[in-house]
Amino acid sequence: MEAWSCWMDDDSEGEAFCLKPKRLGCCNGPAIALSELNYEYHQAFGLCAFDGMNMDIERLSREDIGAVERLVGTKLSAVYLHL
């Protein structure tokens, strides 16, 4: 986790991330960007975020996500956080 946090710090430019490929110290495989790693939980790297709190729903329906995607003109990735 410490190495990942340092990589995030190195990759950031202001409020954005470059997501430049980097060779991992643990193996001799190809260089990989942070967004290409396999995470235990769904992650998203994007240019903006929509937040909804206390929406009293378990998950957004595919239709709801599709409606927002059409509104903003791009594909979205829903990331859920339960507090």
BAVO-76820 format. One record per residue (C-alpha): x, y negated, z negated; residue number from 1; chain; residue in three letters. Coordinates in nm, 4 decimals. Each point is the difference from the previous one (the first is absolute). Example, Ala and Ser with C-alpha at 12.3 -4.5 7.8 and 13.67 -1.06 7.14 Angstrom:
<nodes>
{u = 1.2300 | v = 0.4500 | w = -0.7800 | pos = 1 | unit = A | code = ALA}
{u = 0.1370 | v = -0.3440 | w = 0.0660 | pos = 2 | unit = A | code = SER}
</nodes>
This chain:
<nodes>
{u = 0.0000 | v = 0.0000 | w = 0.0000 | pos = 1 | unit = A | code = MET}
{u = 0.2879 | v = -0.2358 | w = -0.0774 | pos = 2 | unit = A | code = GLU}
{u = 0.1558 | v = 0.0542 | w = 0.3432 | pos = 3 | unit = A | code = ALA}
{u = -0.3387 | v = -0.0548 | w = 0.1706 | pos = 4 | unit = A | code = TRP}
{u = -0.0514 | v = -0.3280 | w = -0.1900 | pos = 5 | unit = A | code = SER}
{u = 0.3449 | v = -0.1224 | w = 0.1065 | pos = 6 | unit = A | code = CYS}
{u = -0.0784 | v = 0.0980 | w = 0.3600 | pos = 7 | unit = A | code = TRP}
{u = -0.3266 | v = -0.1977 | w = -0.0175 | pos = 8 | unit = A | code = MET}
{u = 0.1873 | v = -0.3043 | w = -0.1342 | pos = 9 | unit = A | code = ASP}
{u = 0.2635 | v = 0.0263 | w = 0.2754 | pos = 10 | unit = A | code = ASP}
{u = -0.2647 | v = 0.0403 | w = 0.2722 | pos = 11 | unit = A | code = ASP}
{u = -0.2157 | v = -0.2985 | w = -0.0969 | pos = 12 | unit = A | code = SER}
{u = 0.0061 | v = -0.3383 | w = 0.1678 | pos = 13 | unit = A | code = GLU}
{u = -0.2072 | v = -0.2430 | w = -0.2035 | pos = 14 | unit = A | code = GLY}
{u = -0.3413 | v = 0.1590 | w = -0.0400 | pos = 15 | unit = A | code = GLU}
{u = 0.0438 | v = 0.2542 | w = 0.2837 | pos = 16 | unit = A | code = ALA}
{u = 0.1981 | v = 0.3167 | w = 0.0620 | pos = 17 | unit = A | code = PHE}
{u = 0.2166 | v = 0.0672 | w = 0.3050 | pos = 18 | unit = A | code = CYS}
{u = -0.0410 | v = 0.3785 | w = -0.0295 | pos = 19 | unit = A | code = LEU}
{u = 0.3385 | v = 0.0523 | w = 0.1619 | pos = 20 | unit = A | code = LYS}
{u = 0.1178 | v = 0.3632 | w = 0.0174 | pos = 21 | unit = A | code = PRO}
{u = 0.2523 | v = 0.0943 | w = -0.2677 | pos = 22 | unit = A | code = LYS}
{u = 0.2005 | v = 0.3151 | w = -0.0526 | pos = 23 | unit = A | code = ARG}
{u = -0.0968 | v = 0.1702 | w = -0.3250 | pos = 24 | unit = A | code = LEU}
{u = 0.2830 | v = 0.0785 | w = -0.2395 | pos = 25 | unit = A | code = GLY}
{u = -0.1359 | v = 0.3474 | w = -0.0721 | pos = 26 | unit = A | code = CYS}
{u = 0.0332 | v = 0.1521 | w = 0.3458 | pos = 27 | unit = A | code = CYS}
{u = 0.1663 | v = -0.0264 | w = 0.3402 | pos = 28 | unit = A | code = ASN}
{u = -0.3258 | v = -0.0308 | w = 0.1941 | pos = 29 | unit = A | code = GLY}
{u = -0.1000 | v = -0.2822 | w = 0.2304 | pos = 30 | unit = A | code = PRO}
{u = -0.0506 | v = -0.3541 | w = -0.1296 | pos = 31 | unit = A | code = ALA}
{u = -0.3567 | v = -0.0577 | w = -0.1208 | pos = 32 | unit = A | code = ILE}
{u = -0.2104 | v = -0.3038 | w = -0.0947 | pos = 33 | unit = A | code = ALA}
{u = -0.1842 | v = -0.0300 | w = -0.3321 | pos = 34 | unit = A | code = LEU}
{u = -0.3328 | v = 0.0266 | w = 0.1791 | pos = 35 | unit = A | code = SER}
{u = 0.1027 | v = 0.3385 | w = 0.1499 | pos = 36 | unit = A | code = GLU}
{u = 0.0669 | v = 0.1763 | w = -0.3300 | pos = 37 | unit = A | code = LEU}
{u = -0.2441 | v = 0.2639 | w = -0.1259 | pos = 38 | unit = A | code = ASN}
{u = -0.1548 | v = -0.1408 | w = -0.3176 | pos = 39 | unit = A | code = TYR}
{u = -0.1845 | v = 0.1983 | w = -0.2657 | pos = 40 | unit = A | code = GLU}
{u = -0.2874 | v = -0.2496 | w = 0.0167 | pos = 41 | unit = A | code = TYR}
{u = -0.1211 | v = -0.1989 | w = 0.3005 | pos = 42 | unit = A | code = HIS}
{u = 0.2025 | v = -0.3191 | w = 0.0493 | pos = 43 | unit = A | code = GLN}
{u = -0.0460 | v = -0.2862 | w = 0.2423 | pos = 44 | unit = A | code = ALA}
{u = 0.2423 | v = -0.2577 | w = 0.1343 | pos = 45 | unit = A | code = PHE}
{u = -0.1829 | v = -0.2894 | w = 0.1592 | pos = 46 | unit = A | code = GLY}
{u = -0.0171 | v = -0.3694 | w = 0.0656 | pos = 47 | unit = A | code = LEU}
{u = -0.3117 | v = -0.0671 | w = -0.2071 | pos = 48 | unit = A | code = CYS}
{u = -0.2248 | v = 0.1582 | w = -0.2611 | pos = 49 | unit = A | code = ALA}
{u = -0.3682 | v = -0.0004 | w = -0.0862 | pos = 50 | unit = A | code = PHE}
{u = -0.0864 | v = 0.0536 | w = -0.3651 | pos = 51 | unit = A | code = ASP}
{u = -0.3314 | v = 0.1098 | w = -0.1436 | pos = 52 | unit = A | code = GLY}
{u = -0.0495 | v = 0.0412 | w = -0.3716 | pos = 53 | unit = A | code = MET}
{u = -0.2799 | v = 0.1667 | w = -0.1925 | pos = 54 | unit = A | code = ASN}
{u = -0.1764 | v = 0.0913 | w = 0.3228 | pos = 55 | unit = A | code = MET}
{u = -0.1864 | v = 0.2850 | w = -0.1748 | pos = 56 | unit = A | code = ASP}
{u = 0.0798 | v = 0.2415 | w = 0.2843 | pos = 57 | unit = A | code = ILE}
{u = 0.2331 | v = 0.2970 | w = 0.0111 | pos = 58 | unit = A | code = GLU}
{u = 0.1378 | v = -0.0652 | w = 0.3519 | pos = 59 | unit = A | code = ARG}
{u = -0.0807 | v = -0.2143 | w = 0.3012 | pos = 60 | unit = A | code = LEU}
{u = -0.1790 | v = 0.1908 | w = 0.2735 | pos = 61 | unit = A | code = SER}
{u = 0.1673 | v = 0.0434 | w = 0.3400 | pos = 62 | unit = A | code = ARG}
{u = -0.2775 | v = -0.2210 | w = 0.1412 | pos = 63 | unit = A | code = GLU}
{u = 0.0807 | v = -0.2789 | w = -0.2496 | pos = 64 | unit = A | code = ASP}
{u = 0.3704 | v = 0.0169 | w = 0.0806 | pos = 65 | unit = A | code = ILE}
{u = -0.0833 | v = -0.0018 | w = 0.3733 | pos = 66 | unit = A | code = GLY}
{u = -0.2143 | v = -0.3128 | w = -0.0434 | pos = 67 | unit = A | code = ALA}
{u = 0.2866 | v = -0.1843 | w = -0.1729 | pos = 68 | unit = A | code = VAL}
{u = 0.2480 | v = 0.1231 | w = 0.2655 | pos = 69 | unit = A | code = GLU}
{u = -0.2219 | v = -0.1432 | w = 0.2737 | pos = 70 | unit = A | code = ARG}
{u = -0.0264 | v = -0.3271 | w = -0.1928 | pos = 71 | unit = A | code = LEU}
{u = 0.3768 | v = -0.0446 | w = -0.0391 | pos = 72 | unit = A | code = VAL}
{u = 0.0916 | v = 0.1599 | w = 0.3339 | pos = 73 | unit = A | code = GLY}
{u = 0.2440 | v = 0.2630 | w = -0.1261 | pos = 74 | unit = A | code = THR}
{u = 0.0137 | v = 0.3416 | w = -0.1670 | pos = 75 | unit = A | code = LYS}
{u = 0.0000 | v = 0.0013 | w = -0.3809 | pos = 76 | unit = A | code = LEU}
{u = 0.1290 | v = 0.2408 | w = -0.2605 | pos = 77 | unit = A | code = SER}
{u = -0.2066 | v = 0.0319 | w = -0.3192 | pos = 78 | unit = A | code = ALA}
{u = 0.2051 | v = 0.0402 | w = -0.3183 | pos = 79 | unit = A | code = VAL}
{u = -0.1920 | v = 0.0643 | w = -0.3199 | pos = 80 | unit = A | code = TYR}
{u = 0.1089 | v = -0.0846 | w = -0.3533 | pos = 81 | unit = A | code = LEU}
{u = -0.2129 | v = 0.1052 | w = -0.2935 | pos = 82 | unit = A | code = HIS}
{u = 0.0759 | v = -0.1862 | w = -0.3198 | pos = 83 | unit = A | code = LEU}
</nodes>
